[in-house]
């Protein structure tokens, strides 16, 4: 990655305008003070008469609306079509009429090359068709990970011997520092917590879960240690206020610090134990990975966190990565660490997420073939749901709303008026079946709940099932088992709720709970164990 003051690899010098983005209005004095505070500049005179290096420009500090407007201007878009409303009383309410749900009924064929030739062998898939699909997703949908992303150095901050359920575990709290030597104004530290069974006789499979990181059940002091702590607290308090000595004498049994009382765990919707308890009980480990420590979940943060670090605090180009791809990159860096940890079976690491993190989990598995499996929960538009389906959430909801999840180029397909005319989802060169297909022949478990419990119709359960069906031919070509149904996604209907299609490496199950994958966890573990040869 270029050093401070060097030429921007994407064109222009840092500190000037870039891709139509004006340099921020900030005085040189303010910039210098900020750099001194960050430790990015030496004290004056430290290097004698050496030439002064050019200062990196401070990060653009835009609102989400300003960032979105900049991208629209770069693309030449004057107006976007509004997305569908989730309020069914609104004039532009989302469609829930199946007869109107397929304006573009045919999805791109994952096994047809751009020149029209059919893919008939695994070699053609790996060498020709898969690279075509990856290129289209990178250019038009999720964006490209820059070649100059700096390295990540992992540090174990603390290790705690804890208990999950009734099983002893070893919990490691980790921070992955992203090298920011080229732009010290932005500091990115990825937060992950790895938890593995303490009594495991060897490396265990691990499920990386997109969620907040931190010790799940910190070990507390013993009774004797609590006694020492309380004696010390009382002594300090009396020293600060001698009159408290009489108060403590009148209440000799009261203690300032107490242990946490035992609490029964909050059960899953199906009455089962929490997901983490189930994983540990089955002889798995899990890693809690905080996506917000990689990239903010908003447009205002797109010039900060890891995307901003690589862009030296400036705005994106249209094919630059969005938050979904950044989260996936963070998951890949977590796998870099897991491959070095002797407690982890690095060949059998999975990725899990629900809703927007379900999208992130699918993108992770699609682009990083080291992940052996994925549990993709209620991912909807931008995930398993086909953009060509007119049901619930539409492409326009993302191109105009959560545009920062995607590459800037994705906004073109929601354009109502622009220098290039108008485009729709039908103009996308790829759709969600191809994203699922990029995971083949590795394990993919697509999970949904039911609208009655809160897994909204908005997510398009039937459309997501159709996309899963449409991905089957690639799994079959590569020798994997599939759902056990035909690949005619135009006709196939979802199986009944709580009926899982779990015989193949590509699996589907709609549980009777809400917007969560928890009721499917026990099915996921048993299904994955079968294919990876793991014994609970």
C-alpha positions as CSV (number, residue, x, y, z in Angstrom):
1,X,0.0,0.0,0.0
2,X,1.3,3.5,-0.8
3,X,3.0,5.5,1.9
4,X,1.7,8.8,3.1
5,X,2.3,11.5,0.5
6,X,2.8,8.9,-2.3
7,X,0.6,8.7,-5.4
8,X,-2.8,7.2,-5.0
9,X,-2.8,3.9,-6.8
10,X,-6.3,4.7,-8.1
11,X,-5.1,8.0,-9.6
12,X,-4.2,11.4,-8.2
13,X,-2.4,12.5,-5.1
14,X,-3.9,12.0,-1.7
15,X,-5.1,15.4,-0.5
16,X,-6.4,16.5,-3.8
17,X,-9.7,15.9,-5.5
18,X,-10.5,12.3,-6.4
19,X,-13.2,10.9,-8.7
20,X,-15.1,14.2,-8.6
21,X,-14.7,14.4,-4.8
22,X,-13.5,17.8,-3.6
23,X,-10.8,17.9,-1.0
24,X,-12.3,18.4,2.5
25,X,-12.5,22.0,3.7
26,X,-10.0,21.9,6.5
27,X,-7.0,24.1,7.3
28,X,-3.4,22.8,7.1
29,X,-3.0,23.7,10.8
30,X,-6.0,21.5,11.8
31,X,-4.7,18.6,9.7
32,X,-1.2,18.9,11.2
33,X,-2.6,18.9,14.8
34,X,-4.7,15.9,14.0
35,X,-1.7,14.0,12.7
36,X,0.4,15.0,15.6
37,X,-2.3,13.7,17.9
38,X,-2.3,10.4,16.0
39,X,1.4,10.1,16.2
40,X,1.7,10.2,12.4
41,X,4.2,13.1,12.3
42,X,7.6,13.5,14.0
43,X,8.2,16.5,16.2
44,X,9.5,19.6,14.4
45,X,13.2,19.4,13.8
46,X,13.5,15.7,14.6
47,X,14.9,15.0,11.1
48,X,16.9,18.2,10.7
49,X,16.8,19.5,7.2
50,X,15.1,16.5,5.6
51,X,12.5,17.3,2.9
52,X,9.0,17.8,4.4
53,X,6.7,14.9,3.4
54,X,3.3,15.6,2.0
55,X,0.6,15.2,4.6
56,X,-2.2,12.7,4.0
57,X,-5.6,14.4,3.6
58,X,-8.0,14.2,6.5
59,X,-10.9,11.8,5.9
60,X,-14.0,13.1,4.2
61,X,-16.6,13.7,6.9
62,X,-19.9,13.4,5.1
63,X,-23.4,12.4,6.1
64,X,-24.9,9.3,4.4
65,X,-26.9,11.6,2.1
66,X,-23.8,13.4,1.0
67,X,-21.9,10.2,0.3
68,X,-24.8,8.8,-1.7
69,X,-25.1,12.0,-3.7
70,X,-21.4,11.8,-4.6
71,X,-21.8,8.3,-5.9
72,X,-24.9,9.2,-7.9
73,X,-22.9,12.1,-9.5
74,X,-20.0,9.8,-10.3
75,X,-22.4,7.4,-12.0
76,X,-24.4,10.1,-13.8
77,X,-27.6,9.2,-12.1
78,X,-30.2,12.0,-11.7
79,X,-33.0,10.0,-10.1
80,X,-33.5,6.6,-8.5
81,X,-36.7,4.6,-8.5
82,X,-38.1,4.4,-4.9
83,X,-38.1,1.1,-3.2
84,X,-41.2,-0.7,-2.1
85,X,-42.8,0.2,1.2
86,X,-43.2,-2.4,3.9
87,X,-46.5,-0.6,5.0
88,X,-49.2,-2.4,3.0
89,X,-51.5,0.7,3.2
90,X,-49.0,2.9,1.3
91,X,-49.5,3.5,-2.5
92,X,-46.1,2.0,-3.2
93,X,-46.5,-1.0,-0.9
94,X,-44.6,-4.2,-1.6
95,X,-46.1,-6.8,-3.8
96,X,-47.4,-10.0,-2.2
97,X,-49.3,-11.3,-5.2
98,X,-47.6,-14.3,-6.6
99,X,-49.2,-13.8,-10.0
100,X,-47.2,-10.5,-10.2
101,X,-44.0,-11.8,-8.6
102,X,-42.1,-12.9,-11.7
103,X,-41.8,-10.0,-14.2
104,X,-38.5,-11.5,-15.3
105,X,-39.1,-15.2,-14.8
106,X,-35.8,-16.5,-16.2
107,X,-32.6,-16.1,-14.1
108,X,-29.1,-16.1,-15.6
109,X,-28.0,-19.6,-16.2
110,X,-25.0,-20.4,-13.9
111,X,-23.9,-23.1,-16.4
112,X,-23.8,-21.0,-19.6
113,X,-20.8,-19.0,-20.6
114,X,-21.1,-15.4,-21.7
115,X,-20.5,-16.6,-25.3
116,X,-23.5,-18.9,-25.0
117,X,-21.5,-22.1,-24.7
118,X,-22.8,-24.6,-22.1
119,X,-20.6,-25.6,-19.2
120,X,-20.4,-29.4,-19.3
121,X,-17.4,-30.2,-17.1
122,X,-16.0,-29.3,-13.7
123,X,-12.9,-27.9,-15.5
124,X,-15.0,-25.5,-17.5
125,X,-16.7,-24.3,-14.3
126,X,-13.5,-23.7,-12.4
127,X,-11.5,-22.2,-15.3
128,X,-14.1,-20.3,-17.3
129,X,-17.6,-19.9,-15.9
130,X,-16.8,-19.3,-12.2
131,X,-14.3,-16.5,-12.9
132,X,-17.0,-14.8,-15.2
133,X,-19.5,-14.9,-12.3
134,X,-17.0,-13.6,-9.8
135,X,-16.1,-10.7,-12.1
136,X,-19.8,-9.7,-12.5
137,X,-20.4,-9.8,-8.8
138,X,-17.3,-7.8,-8.1
139,X,-17.9,-5.2,-10.8
140,X,-21.7,-4.7,-10.5
141,X,-23.0,-6.0,-7.1
142,X,-20.7,-6.3,-4.1
143,X,-17.5,-4.5,-5.3
144,X,-13.8,-5.4,-5.5
145,X,-11.5,-5.9,-2.5
146,X,-8.6,-3.6,-3.3
147,X,-5.2,-5.3,-4.0
148,X,-3.5,-3.0,-1.5
149,X,-5.5,-3.9,1.6
150,X,-3.0,-3.9,4.4
151,X,-2.1,-6.9,6.5
152,X,-3.8,-7.8,9.8
153,X,-1.9,-8.7,12.9
154,X,-3.8,-10.7,15.5
155,X,-3.1,-10.4,19.2
156,X,-4.6,-12.5,22.0
157,X,-5.7,-9.9,24.5
158,X,-6.9,-12.3,27.2
159,X,-7.7,-15.9,27.8
160,X,-10.4,-17.0,30.2
161,X,-11.5,-20.5,31.4
162,X,-15.2,-20.4,31.3
163,X,-18.3,-22.7,31.3
164,X,-20.8,-22.8,28.4
165,X,-23.8,-24.8,29.5
166,X,-22.2,-27.5,31.6
167,X,-19.0,-27.8,29.5
168,X,-15.7,-26.1,30.4
169,X,-14.3,-24.0,27.5
170,X,-11.3,-21.8,26.7
171,X,-12.3,-18.4,25.5
172,X,-9.7,-16.1,23.8
173,X,-10.4,-12.5,23.2
174,X,-8.6,-11.3,20.1
175,X,-7.9,-8.1,18.2
176,X,-6.8,-8.0,14.6
177,X,-5.0,-4.7,14.0
178,X,-5.1,-3.6,10.4
179,X,-1.8,-2.0,9.5
180,X,-2.5,1.8,9.1
181,X,1.1,3.0,8.5
182,X,0.0,4.4,5.1
183,X,-2.9,6.4,6.7
184,X,-2.6,6.8,10.4
185,X,-5.7,8.9,10.7
186,X,-7.8,5.8,10.6
187,X,-7.3,2.9,13.0
188,X,-9.1,-0.4,12.5
189,X,-9.1,-3.2,15.0
190,X,-11.1,-6.3,14.3
191,X,-12.7,-7.8,17.4
192,X,-13.2,-11.6,17.7
193,X,-13.7,-14.0,20.5
194,X,-12.8,-17.7,20.0
195,X,-14.4,-20.3,22.3
196,X,-13.4,-24.0,22.1
197,X,-14.2,-27.0,24.4
198,X,-11.5,-27.3,27.1
199,X,-11.6,-31.1,27.1
200,X,-11.4,-31.7,23.3
201,X,-8.9,-34.3,22.4
202,X,-7.9,-32.6,19.2
203,X,-8.8,-29.7,16.9
204,X,-12.6,-29.0,16.6
205,X,-14.8,-27.6,13.8
206,X,-15.6,-23.9,14.4
207,X,-18.5,-21.7,13.3
208,X,-17.7,-18.1,12.9
209,X,-20.8,-16.0,13.8
210,X,-21.4,-12.4,12.8
211,X,-22.4,-10.8,16.1
212,X,-20.9,-8.7,18.9
213,X,-17.7,-10.2,20.3
214,X,-16.7,-10.6,23.9
215,X,-16.3,-13.2,26.6
216,X,-19.6,-15.2,26.7
217,X,-19.5,-16.2,30.4
218,X,-16.5,-14.6,32.2
219,X,-15.2,-16.6,35.1
220,X,-15.8,-14.9,38.4
221,X,-13.6,-14.8,41.5
222,X,-14.0,-17.5,44.2
223,X,-15.7,-16.7,47.5
224,X,-12.3,-16.2,49.2
225,X,-11.3,-13.8,46.4
226,X,-14.6,-11.9,46.7
227,X,-13.9,-11.5,50.4
228,X,-10.5,-10.0,49.7
229,X,-12.0,-7.7,47.1
230,X,-14.7,-6.5,49.5
231,X,-12.2,-5.9,52.3
232,X,-10.1,-3.8,50.0
233,X,-13.2,-1.8,48.8
234,X,-14.3,-1.1,52.3
235,X,-10.8,0.0,53.3
236,X,-10.7,2.4,50.3
237,X,-14.2,3.8,51.1
238,X,-13.4,4.3,54.7
239,X,-10.1,6.1,53.8
240,X,-12.2,8.4,51.5
241,X,-14.9,8.9,54.1
242,X,-14.1,7.8,57.7
243,X,-17.8,8.0,58.7
244,X,-18.5,4.9,56.6
245,X,-16.7,2.8,59.2
246,X,-19.8,3.0,61.4
247,X,-22.1,2.2,58.5
248,X,-20.1,-0.9,57.7
249,X,-20.1,-1.9,61.4
250,X,-23.9,-1.6,61.5
251,X,-24.2,-3.8,58.3
252,X,-21.5,-6.4,58.7
253,X,-23.1,-8.9,56.3
254,X,-23.4,-6.4,53.4
255,X,-20.8,-6.6,50.7
256,X,-20.1,-4.0,48.0
257,X,-19.2,-6.6,45.3
258,X,-21.2,-9.8,44.8
259,X,-21.1,-12.7,42.4
260,X,-23.6,-12.9,39.6
261,X,-26.6,-15.1,40.7
262,X,-27.3,-18.2,38.6
263,X,-29.7,-17.5,35.8
264,X,-31.3,-20.1,33.5
265,X,-30.3,-19.4,29.8
266,X,-32.8,-17.8,27.5
267,X,-34.0,-20.7,25.4
268,X,-34.4,-20.6,21.7
269,X,-37.8,-20.2,20.1
270,X,-38.1,-24.0,19.7
271,X,-37.3,-24.5,23.4
272,X,-33.7,-25.6,22.7
273,X,-30.6,-24.3,24.4
274,X,-28.8,-21.2,23.0
275,X,-26.9,-21.8,19.8
276,X,-23.5,-21.4,21.5
277,X,-24.5,-24.1,24.1
278,X,-25.5,-26.5,21.3
279,X,-22.2,-26.0,19.5
280,X,-20.1,-26.6,22.5
281,X,-22.2,-29.6,23.6
282,X,-21.7,-31.1,20.1
283,X,-17.9,-30.8,20.3
284,X,-17.7,-27.7,18.1
285,X,-16.1,-24.3,18.8
286,X,-17.4,-20.9,17.8
287,X,-16.0,-17.5,17.1
288,X,-17.9,-14.3,17.7
289,X,-16.8,-11.8,15.0
290,X,-18.0,-8.2,15.3
291,X,-18.6,-6.8,11.8
292,X,-19.0,-3.3,13.1
293,X,-15.3,-3.4,14.1
294,X,-14.5,-4.0,10.4
295,X,-16.9,-1.6,8.7
296,X,-19.7,0.6,9.9
297,X,-23.2,-0.3,8.9
298,X,-24.0,3.1,7.4
299,X,-23.1,5.3,4.5
300,X,-21.6,8.0,6.7
301,X,-18.9,5.5,7.7
302,X,-17.9,4.5,4.2
303,X,-14.9,6.9,4.3
304,X,-13.7,5.4,7.6
305,X,-13.1,1.9,9.0
306,X,-11.4,-0.5,6.6
307,X,-12.9,0.9,3.4
308,X,-11.9,4.4,4.4
309,X,-8.4,3.2,5.5
310,X,-7.7,1.7,2.1
311,X,-9.1,4.8,0.3
312,X,-7.1,7.1,2.6
313,X,-10.3,8.7,3.9
314,X,-11.7,9.6,0.5
315,X,-14.9,8.5,-1.3
316,X,-15.3,5.2,-3.2
317,X,-15.1,4.6,-6.8
318,X,-18.2,2.9,-8.4
319,X,-16.6,-0.6,-8.3
320,X,-15.1,-0.3,-4.8
321,X,-16.3,-2.7,-2.2
322,X,-19.3,-2.1,0.1
323,X,-19.9,-3.1,3.7
324,X,-21.1,-6.7,2.8
325,X,-17.8,-7.4,1.0
326,X,-15.8,-5.7,3.8
327,X,-17.5,-7.8,6.5
328,X,-16.7,-10.9,4.3
329,X,-13.1,-9.7,4.1
330,X,-13.0,-9.4,7.9
331,X,-14.3,-13.0,8.2
332,X,-11.5,-14.1,5.9
333,X,-9.0,-12.4,8.1
334,X,-10.5,-14.2,11.1
335,X,-10.0,-17.5,9.3
336,X,-6.3,-16.5,8.8
337,X,-6.0,-16.5,12.5
338,X,-8.0,-19.7,13.1
339,X,-5.7,-21.5,10.7
340,X,-2.9,-20.8,13.1
341,X,-4.7,-21.9,16.3
342,X,-4.1,-25.5,17.2
343,X,-7.5,-25.9,18.9
344,X,-9.2,-25.3,15.6
345,X,-9.8,-27.8,12.7
346,X,-9.1,-25.2,10.1
347,X,-10.4,-27.4,7.3
348,X,-13.9,-27.3,8.8
349,X,-14.6,-23.7,9.6
350,X,-18.1,-22.4,8.8
351,X,-19.7,-18.9,8.6
352,X,-23.1,-17.9,10.1
353,X,-25.3,-14.9,10.1
354,X,-28.9,-13.7,10.1
355,X,-30.6,-11.0,8.1
356,X,-28.0,-8.5,6.8
357,X,-25.4,-10.7,8.4
358,X,-26.9,-13.6,6.5
359,X,-26.1,-11.7,3.4
360,X,-22.6,-11.2,4.7
361,X,-22.2,-14.9,5.5
362,X,-23.3,-15.9,2.0
363,X,-20.9,-13.4,0.4
364,X,-18.1,-14.7,2.7
365,X,-18.5,-18.3,1.7
366,X,-19.0,-17.4,-2.0
367,X,-15.7,-15.5,-2.3
368,X,-13.5,-17.4,0.2
369,X,-13.3,-21.1,-0.7
370,X,-11.5,-21.9,2.5
371,X,-14.8,-21.8,4.4
372,X,-16.2,-25.3,4.5
373,X,-19.8,-24.5,5.2
374,X,-22.3,-21.7,5.8
375,X,-25.5,-21.3,7.8
376,X,-27.3,-18.5,5.9
377,X,-30.2,-17.2,7.9
378,X,-33.1,-15.1,6.6
379,X,-30.9,-13.2,4.2
380,X,-33.5,-11.7,1.8
381,X,-32.6,-9.2,-1.0
382,X,-28.9,-8.9,-1.5
383,X,-28.6,-12.5,-0.2
384,X,-30.5,-15.6,-1.2
385,X,-33.5,-13.7,-2.6
386,X,-33.4,-13.2,-6.4
387,X,-33.4,-9.5,-7.4
388,X,-35.5,-10.4,-10.4
389,X,-38.4,-11.4,-8.1
390,X,-41.1,-8.7,-7.4
391,X,-42.0,-9.8,-3.9
392,X,-41.4,-7.8,-0.7
393,X,-38.1,-6.0,-0.7
394,X,-36.8,-5.0,-4.1
395,X,-33.5,-4.1,-5.6
396,X,-34.5,-0.5,-5.4
397,X,-34.7,-0.7,-1.6
398,X,-31.0,-1.4,-1.5
399,X,-29.9,0.8,-4.4
400,X,-31.6,3.8,-2.7
401,X,-31.4,2.8,0.9
402,X,-28.6,0.5,2.0
403,X,-26.6,1.3,-1.0
404,X,-23.4,1.3,1.1
405,X,-23.8,-2.5,1.5
406,X,-23.0,-2.8,-2.2
407,X,-20.7,-1.5,-4.8
408,X,-21.6,1.9,-6.2
409,X,-22.3,0.3,-9.6
410,X,-25.2,-1.6,-8.0
411,X,-27.1,1.7,-7.9
412,X,-27.3,1.8,-11.7
413,X,-29.9,-1.0,-11.7
414,X,-32.2,1.2,-9.7
415,X,-31.8,4.2,-12.0
416,X,-34.9,6.0,-13.1
417,X,-33.1,8.8,-15.0
418,X,-29.4,8.9,-15.8
419,X,-26.9,9.6,-18.5
420,X,-27.2,5.9,-19.6
421,X,-31.0,5.8,-19.4
422,X,-32.8,3.5,-17.1
423,X,-31.9,0.0,-15.8
424,X,-33.7,-2.6,-13.8
425,X,-32.9,-5.8,-12.0
426,X,-33.4,-7.6,-15.4
427,X,-30.2,-5.9,-16.5
428,X,-28.1,-7.4,-13.8
429,X,-25.6,-9.9,-15.3
430,X,-26.0,-12.2,-12.3
431,X,-28.5,-13.0,-9.6
432,X,-28.6,-14.9,-6.3
433,X,-28.6,-18.4,-7.8
434,X,-25.0,-17.7,-9.0
435,X,-24.0,-16.4,-5.6
436,X,-25.1,-19.7,-4.0
437,X,-23.4,-21.6,-6.9
438,X,-20.1,-19.9,-6.1
439,X,-20.1,-21.9,-2.8
440,X,-20.4,-25.3,-4.6
441,X,-19.6,-28.0,-3.8
442,X,-19.1,-26.9,-0.2
443,X,-21.9,-27.0,2.4
444,X,-24.7,-24.4,2.2
445,X,-27.6,-24.5,4.6
446,X,-30.3,-21.9,3.7
447,X,-32.5,-21.1,6.8
448,X,-35.7,-19.1,7.1
449,X,-38.5,-18.7,9.7
450,X,-42.2,-17.9,9.2
451,X,-43.9,-14.5,8.8
452,X,-46.3,-15.4,11.6
453,X,-43.5,-15.3,14.0
454,X,-41.7,-12.3,12.6
455,X,-39.6,-13.6,9.6
456,X,-41.4,-11.1,7.4
457,X,-43.0,-11.8,4.0
458,X,-40.6,-9.0,2.9
459,X,-37.8,-11.6,2.8
460,X,-39.5,-13.6,0.0
461,X,-39.2,-17.2,1.3
462,X,-40.6,-18.7,-1.9
463,X,-38.2,-16.7,-4.1
464,X,-35.3,-17.7,-1.9
465,X,-36.2,-21.3,-2.3
466,X,-36.4,-20.9,-6.1
467,X,-32.9,-19.4,-6.1
468,X,-31.6,-22.4,-4.0
469,X,-33.3,-24.7,-6.5
470,X,-31.7,-22.8,-9.4
471,X,-28.2,-23.3,-7.9
472,X,-28.5,-27.1,-7.9
473,X,-27.1,-27.8,-11.3
474,X,-23.7,-26.4,-10.3
475,X,-23.5,-28.6,-7.2
476,X,-24.5,-31.6,-9.3
477,X,-21.9,-30.9,-11.9
478,X,-19.2,-30.8,-9.1
479,X,-20.4,-34.1,-7.7
480,X,-22.4,-32.8,-4.7
481,X,-25.8,-33.9,-3.6
482,X,-28.6,-31.3,-3.7
483,X,-32.1,-30.7,-2.3
484,X,-33.5,-33.9,-4.0
485,X,-36.0,-32.0,-6.1
486,X,-36.0,-31.0,-9.8
487,X,-34.0,-27.9,-10.9
488,X,-37.1,-26.3,-12.4
489,X,-37.3,-23.3,-10.2
490,X,-40.3,-22.0,-12.2
491,X,-42.4,-24.8,-10.8
492,X,-40.9,-25.9,-7.5
493,X,-42.7,-24.9,-4.3
494,X,-41.3,-24.7,-0.8
495,X,-41.7,-27.8,1.3
496,X,-43.9,-27.5,4.4
497,X,-42.6,-25.7,7.4
498,X,-40.3,-27.8,9.6
499,X,-39.6,-30.2,6.7
500,X,-36.0,-30.0,5.9
501,X,-34.2,-31.0,2.7
502,X,-31.0,-32.0,4.3
503,X,-29.7,-35.0,2.4
504,X,-27.2,-33.0,0.3
505,X,-24.4,-30.5,0.5
506,X,-27.0,-27.9,-0.5
507,X,-29.8,-27.8,2.1
508,X,-33.0,-25.9,2.9
509,X,-35.1,-25.8,6.0
510,X,-37.9,-23.3,7.0
511,X,-38.5,-23.5,10.8
512,X,-41.6,-22.3,12.6
513,X,-39.8,-19.5,14.5
514,X,-39.1,-15.9,13.7
515,X,-36.3,-13.8,12.3
516,X,-33.5,-16.1,13.6
517,X,-31.7,-19.3,12.6
518,X,-31.7,-20.6,16.2
519,X,-34.4,-23.3,15.7
520,X,-32.3,-24.7,12.8
521,X,-29.1,-24.9,14.7
522,X,-29.5,-28.5,15.9
523,X,-30.3,-29.5,12.4
524,X,-27.3,-27.6,11.0
525,X,-24.9,-29.3,13.4
526,X,-26.2,-32.8,12.7
527,X,-26.2,-32.1,8.9
528,X,-22.7,-30.7,8.9
529,X,-21.3,-33.5,11.2
530,X,-22.5,-36.0,8.6
531,X,-20.6,-34.4,5.8
532,X,-17.4,-33.5,7.6
533,X,-17.2,-36.8,9.5
534,X,-17.3,-35.2,12.9
535,X,-18.5,-37.2,15.9
536,X,-20.2,-35.1,18.7
